Amino acid sequence: MDYKVEWARVRDELVNAIIRLGFPKELGIQIAKQLGSPKAMNRMLGYLYNVKPRSAELVVDEMLAICSDIDAWKEKKASEGV
């Protein structure tokens, strides 16, 4: 599947999941932009479906945790020379 098509599909699913939890569409759009990849967005979807957070702060905290994990992984790979 084309990366752009996959990214758009997962983004739409993420935005819809956030709306179903009672949060604004704009929050979902910004979360998707910050996560950046379908893999990261799918990880967020798993959190949303399993935890069903009740505050926007919890959603943003999880997004930041996912971004932090991605950054740590990138730093590890860079230090390994891979």
N, C-alpha and C positions, 0 to 999 in steps of 0.2 A: 504494500500500500504506500502511496505517496506520503512523504513526511508531513507536508502541509495539510493534506486531507486528514491524516491521523491526528495531528495537533489540533485541528479545528473540531474534530469529532470529540476528542477527550475534553477540550476546553468547554464545549457546549454541555457535555455531561456534568462537568464540574460546576459550571454556572447554575445548571438546573438543580443539582443536588443542594447547592447553597440556598437557592431560592426556596426549595421545598422545606428547608430547615427554618425558614422565616427571615432570612437575611436579604439585604438588597442585592439586586443583580450586579450593581457596580462593585460590590465586594468580591463577588465571584470572578468578575473580569480582571480585577487587580490581582487577586490570588493567582489566577492562571498566568498572567503576565510575569509575576515574580517567580513562579515555579519554573516556567520556561520550557519544560519538556514533557512529552506525554508520560514518560516513566514517573516523573515527580508528581504530575497531576494525578496519575493513577494511585500513587501512594497516598495522596491527600484524599482521594475518593474513598479509599479503604478506611481511613480515619473517620471521615464524615459518616459513612454507612454504619460503622461499628460503634463509634462513640456517641454520635448524634449530639455534638456540643450545643450548649444552650446560650452561649455568648459569642459575640464576634471576637472578643479577646482570645478565647480558646482556639478559634479557627486561625487567627493570625499567629498565635504562639506556635501552633503546629506547623504552619507554613514556614515560619522562621527556623524551626527545628529541622525541617526537611532541607531548607536552603543551607543551613549550617552543616548538615551531614554531607551534602553534595560538595560544598567547599572543602571540607576536610578530606573527602575522597580524592578530589582533584589535587590538593596539596600533597597527599600521600603518593599519588601516581607521579607527580612532577618530581618529588624527591627520589623516587625509585628510578627515574630516568626512562619511564615507559611512556 
